[in-house]
Amino acid sequence: MRADATLDCIGLYCPIPIAHTAKKLNEMEEGQVLEILADDEGIKEDMPAWCNMTGNELLGIEEESGEYKVYVRKTKQK
């Protein structure tokens, strides 16, 4: 999947990846896609919940060898 920006959250644990994601998306334009790299398994539950709460669109979560690539599209905030 093509992303407009990548955020490296490897080695960070909840809630830090969510906080960094929120900050990064605030710097991006509506419709742009952010790729978040993480190794905290909690992101599989935390990111969908955060997207649901904020109105941003979760495009997918890919897992490979204990690392996750999460794709979020910035939308108008609720």
Secondary structure, 3 states (H helix, E strand, C coil): CCCCEEEEECCCCCCHHHHHHHHHHHCCCCCCEEEEEECCCCHHHHHHHHHHHHCCEEEEEEEECCEEEEEEECCCCC
